[in-house]
Amino acid sequence: MKKISIIGAPTDIGAGTRGASMGPEALRVAHLREMLESQGADVADRGNIQGPGNPNLPPVNGYRHLTEVIAWNRAVFAACHSEFAAARLPILVGGDHCLAIGSIAAAAQHARSARKKLRVLWFDAHADTNTSVLTPSGNIHGMPVAILLGHGPKELVDMGGTTPAIRPDDIRQIGIRSVDPGEKKFVHELGFEVYDMRYIDETGMRTTMNAALAGLDRETHLHVSFDIDFLDPDIAPGVGTTVPGGPSYREAQLCMEMVADTGLLASLDIMELNPALDVHNRSAEVAVDLVASLFGKSTLMRRTNDA
């Protein structure tokens, strides 16, 4: 039986639009726990971690709310670390995507201690690889990938005890379709794999996911960081930074089912749900449905070779 812990992180500290702080409760209202239990999991809801409020201040030296972002990510790191130590799979429900700094740093540390490889699948409309120099806004939810790769404030870069927390060949980005000009150049310099929407359009989602999952084995810790704005806004409008032209419901289902097929999922982020911009909690319900597929709910009806 899979042992899962839900960790709420109710903050929009790294975002430019307020409202993602309400995401954890919206996912609970959409029956996240009950869905996981229906898949046969042992689920513990740890409630919400605590952190500083959002002062809504302008950026300082290229970062908005850096002190508060550090505090929240330290709390996220500690919470995820505790779940790994208890042999449980943490699901971090946010909250904005800056929180992935803490969750992925914890996953990377756990993978190193278990002598496993790390693979991060970053489902997102945005590359989130800005720096304080490149950012047009100073919002740190646009920087977590750069920080995890070693480019950012020392307090965040060193969070997992090893710098950088991850290497470029640990991460695969899927669904990208909005990248700032300077950020694009930096992504190319860093050299990690990006399967953008044009790649998906040209090759199909199955080929994309086969490429993103290539090289996994039983000694891999697989972390999924799922930003709701990965989805097309027609099916998930409840995000602060909608970008048209995202994956369809069926394409997203295929992504999640193919991850589930590996049997390797070991940690998960569900990020950037903004109920203030949603319609009757529709985005939360879609997210919970897709997470169900991550944990084994399959649409497959045909017989497989081992059926």
N, C-alpha and C positions, 0 to 999 in steps of 0.2 A: 504494500500500500504506500502510495506516494504521500509524504508528509510535507505540507505546505503551510507557510505563514504569510498572512497579509499584513503589510506594514503601511499605514497611511502617512503621507508627508504633505500636509495641507498648507502649501505655500506657493505664491507666485513671485517669489523674491527675485528670480532671475529673468522674469519676463517683462515685456513692455506693456502688455495688456493685463489688467487685473481680472481675476476670476478662476484661475486654475487651482487656487487654494481650496475650492469647493469640489474638486475632482474626486477625492477619495470617497466622500459621502455619496456622490452621484453614482459611483460604481457599486457601492454597497446597496443603494436603493435599487440598482439594476440586478441585484441578486448574485453578485460575484461569488460570495462564499457558498451560497446554495448550489450554484452551478458546479463549482469545484467538487463539492460533496457528492453531487449526482454522478460525477465521473469516478467515484470511489476513493477520493482522496481524504486523508485525515487533515482537516483544515483548522488552523488557529488564527483568529483575527487578533492581532496584537494591539489594535487601536491605532491612535495617531501619535507619532513622535512629536516632540515639542521643539520650537525654535523661535527666533525673534520675529516680530511683526515686520510688515513691509513699510518702510518709512517714505517710499515714493519720492526719492531724491534723484537729482541728475547724476551722471557719471563723474567719477573722480579718477583722473589718470587712465581713462579708457575703460573703467569698470563701474557698473552700477551696483551698489549694495554689496560690495566685496566682503565686508566683515560679516554681514548676515548670511551671505552665501556660504562662507567658510563654516559658520556655526551649523547651518542646516546640513551640509554635507558631512560634517563630522558626526552628527547624530545619525544620519543615514548609514554611514560606514559602520558605526558601532552596532546599529540594529541588525544590519545584514550579516556582519561578522558573527554576532551571537547566534543567528539562525544557522549559519554554516557549521558552527561549532556543535550545534545540537542535531546535526545531520538532517536539517530541514531545508526546503526550497523556499527562498524568500521571494515574494511578489511585492515590489515597491509600487504603491499607487500614489501618483502625484496629482497635483503639483507639476511644476514646470521642469523642463528637461535638464536644467543645470544639476538636478539631483542625481543624475546618472554618474556624475563624477564620483560620488560616494559609493553608490551601489556597484559600479564596475571596478573601482579600486578594490573594494572588498572581494568581489568575485575573482579578480586577478590575484590577490594575495592568497585566497583560498586555493586557487588552482596551483599556484607555486608550492604551497605547503603540501598539497596532495600529489605533487609531481605530475600534474596534468597540463596539457596544452589548453590554451584559452581561445575560444572563438566567440566574437561578439557580432551578432546580426543587428544592424542599426536600421530599423524601418522608419523612414522619415521623409518628409518633403524637402528638408533642409540638410545641408552637410554639417552644420553646427561646428565649423572648424575655424571660426574667426579668432582673432587675438585682439588685445587692447589696441594695437596699432591699426589693424584691418577693420575692426568693427565700425559700422555706421551709427550704432546706437549705444554701445556699452552694455547691452543686455547679455548677461552671462549664459542664458539658455542658448545663445548662439555660439558658445565656445567650448562645450564639454569635450568634444573629440580632440581639439587642439590641446586642451589641458591634460587629458589622459595620455596623450602622446608626448607630454613633457614641455609644452609651450604655454606658460601662464604663471600665475603667482605661486611662489614657493609653497605656501600653506596648502594649496590645492594640488599642485603637482606632486608633492611628497606624501600625499595622504595615505597611500597604501604601503608605505615603507620602502618601496623600490621606485626609482625614477628612471624612465617613465613607467607609469603603471602598466601600459600596454605598448606593443610594438605595431607598426603599420600592418604587418601581415597577420595580426590577430583580429582585424576588424573588416567587415564587409558591409557597405551601405547599400540599401535597396530602396528604390522609389524616389530618388532625389530629383528635384525639378526646380529648385530655387536656391541659387548660390550667388553670393556677392562677387564682383569681379576680382578683387584682391584675394578673396577666400579661394576662388577657383584655382588661381595660380599656386597658392599655398598647398591646397589639396594635391595638386600635381607634384609639387616638390616633396611632399611627405610620402606619396607613392602607395597609398592604400587603395583597395579595390572599391570602385563605385559603380553600381549597376543603376544608372539613372533611367528615367522614364523612356527616353529614346531607345536605350538598350532593350528595355522590356518590350516596347512596341515592336522592335525589329526582330527579336528572337523569341519572345513569348515568356510568360512567367515560369513555366516549367524549366526551360533551359536556364533562365536566370537563377532560379533556386538551386538547380543542380550545380551550377558554378559556385554559388555562395556557400554551399554545404560540402563542396569537394574537400577531401582530405580529412574529414572527421573520422575518429575511431573511438573505441570505448574509453580511451584515456584522454578524452576532450571534455572540458567544462564548457558547455554551450550557454551563453547568456543572450537573451533577446531583449533589446531596448525598443519598445513599441511606442512611437509618438503617434497619437491619434491623427495628426495632420498628414501622416503617410497616406491615409485614405482619401479618395476623392470627396470634396466637400458636399457633393450631392447626397452622399450616404452618411457623412459624419460632419455636420456643420459646426459642431460645438468645440471649436478650437480658436485660439487667438490669432493664428497666422495661417489662414486658409490659402491654399494654392490649387487652382483648378488643374485638371488633367491627371489626377492620381489614379491608383489602381481601383478597379471595380470591386464590388463585393465578392464576386467569384474569384477574381485574381487574388484577393487578400485571403480568402478561404484556402486556396491552393497553397499559398505561402505557409500558412499556419499548419495545415495538414502535413506538408512535407517536412516541416520542422518536427512535428510530433512523430513522424515515421522514423526519425533517427533514434528516438528513445533517449536522447542525450540532454534535453533541456534541464538546466540546473539552477537558473535564476532568471528573473523577469522584471522589467520595468514597464509600467503602463503610464504614459506621460502626456501632459498638455491637454487633458480634457477640461474644457471650460464650460460648465453648466450655464453660466450667464449668457452664453452665445448659442446654446443648444435649443432644440425644438422638442419639448415633451420628453427630455432625457434620451432622445433617439440615439445620439452618439455613444452614450454610455452603454445602451443596450446592444448596439452593434459591436462595441469593443468587447463586452462580456461574451457575446456569441463567438467572436473570433478567438478569444482566449480559450473558450471551450474546445475549439478545434486544436489549439496548441496542446491541450491535455487529453486528446484522444477521441473527441467527438468527431466522427467521420461521416462525410456524405457518400462514401464509397459503397456502391451496391453490387458491383460486379464481383465475381469470384476471383480471388487472388491465388497464386500458385500454392500457398499453404492453407487455403481454405478447405 
